Every structure is written in C-alpha cells, then in structure tokens.
C-alpha cells in the first residue's frame, strides 16, 4: 500500500473507508446492527473521518418540532390526519425506540397487557431475529397525550400511510427548522437513537439493551421471552424518560385534533 511518510495517502484512506462502508452495510443487511455510520471521505491527504449518522435529538429540537406541528395546522382534513399521525409516530419513536420498519405492520392488536401494564409487543415484527425480540411498556406521557385514544380510532393499523410519506414530511419540517440540510444530520432513526441515549446511565445497561432489542444470542435471547413477567420493572425503567416537552400545550392540541378528525 502506498503511503506518504507515516500517513495514509488520500487514495488509501478512501479505499479503507469504502471497505468499511461495505462491512457496516453487511452487518445491517444481516441484522447484526440496526444502523450504518455515515462515511465521510477525506478532503485532506492522510485524513480519515467517520461521522456517526442518526444523532439523537435534544430536548429543544423535539420541542421545536412539536411547536411547528401545533403552529402549522393544514387546511385539508386529509392532511390534518396525516400530520396528526406523524406527531404520534414521532412520539412513539422517542418513547419506545420504535424502528421505522416496525411501523409498516404495527396494529392495535400489538398493544397488550401483562401484570397490569399496557405494553407494545414487537415480538412479531422482527423478521424472526430472536435478538431483536422486545416488549416496551406504554409510557404514561403517551397515555396523557392521547396516544391510546388515537390508536383506538384506527381501524387496524395505527399508522396506515407508508413510512416513506411520513419520512418525506418529517424531512421537510426538519429542513424548515434548520435541523437538516446535509449528510449525517437528524433523521427518522434519530428518534430511536434519542430513546437509547436518554435511557443510557439512568437504568442498567442490560435493561436498556433489552428495551432496544439489542440482546445477544443464546441464553440472553431466551430470557427475553420472559419479559412479560418483569413488565412492572420495565415500566419503571421507561418512565425515566423525560424530554421536558410542553405537555399541556401539546396535549390540548392533540386531543382537540382527535375530537375534530375522529368524531
């Protein structure tokens, strides 16, 4: 391999990064990981940069997003329903670590109860990947914000529109708010990263990984099937999430939209 002094040449660095990109894509394709880093090729000789994609949202960014939703109500009823769905989808993302791929087939029947705790059952939405099996309790703030009422108003699938439509509108809003413009910036998956990062350090790491669906194989995967017996403990863990949203204002908006759009 050609090098310049003790540093990689620009060409060699780009080659290494390109193969790194193939490697991370392979990991994601075979579900060994649920994210890929954004690879930034070096502009200067001997520079290697890997910028992590899907960074978590700050509390302010989440508040800015929901402020936009509240202050920009569409005129058409169809668009209002779509925007309400997007608002609840983002809330579900940040309070459950929801994967966008799970949105496609998530139905009312996936909301279950065990040990007196309502929870989202993701066990059948993981493409038979045992390590991704997880059950996440319904956060009290989701209940307060009318999510359960919204879910009951739907025929079967809670989020009926294809995820690409939600992603497109979400991206438009982020651009208007100045949160998105280039590579490696905030995305749909950033919501899942937000859920993960907000729990880090607040609950045992093993519990956080279980809620994320990041358990290992073997006995770890076997134990995940017993989650229903420990649902109160997992509810206590999830309740540690605090995004400091303007709940009173957001709740009034969401509940009013449910009343108007689903009489």
HELIX and SHEET records of a PDB file:
HELIX    1   1 UNK A   10  UNK A   29  1                                  20    
HELIX    2   2 UNK A   59  UNK A   71  1                                  13    
HELIX    3   3 UNK A   77  UNK A   96  1                                  20    
HELIX    4   4 UNK A  100  UNK A  103  1                                   4    
HELIX    5   5 UNK A  108  UNK A  110  5                                   3    
HELIX    6   6 UNK A  130  UNK A  132  5                                   3    
HELIX    7   7 UNK A  140  UNK A  144  1                                   5    
HELIX    8   8 UNK A  147  UNK A  153  1                                   7    
HELIX    9   9 UNK A  163  UNK A  176  1                                  14    
HELIX   10  10 UNK A  189  UNK A  199  1                                  11    
HELIX   11  11 UNK A  205  UNK A  212  1                                   8    
HELIX   12  12 UNK A  219  UNK A  224  1                                   6    
HELIX   13  13 UNK A  227  UNK A  230  5                                   4    
HELIX   14  14 UNK A  231  UNK A  238  1                                   8    
HELIX   15  15 UNK A  247  UNK A  261  1                                  15    
SHEET    1   A 2 UNK A   3  UNK A   4  0                                        
SHEET    2   A 2 UNK A   7  UNK A   8 -1                                        
SHEET    1   B 2 UNK A  38  UNK A  40  0                                        
SHEET    2   B 2 UNK A  49  UNK A  51 -1                                        
SHEET    1   C 3 UNK A 111  UNK A 114  0                                        
SHEET    2   C 3 UNK A 117  UNK A 121 -1                                        
SHEET    3   C 3 UNK A 135  UNK A 137 -1                                        
END                                                                             
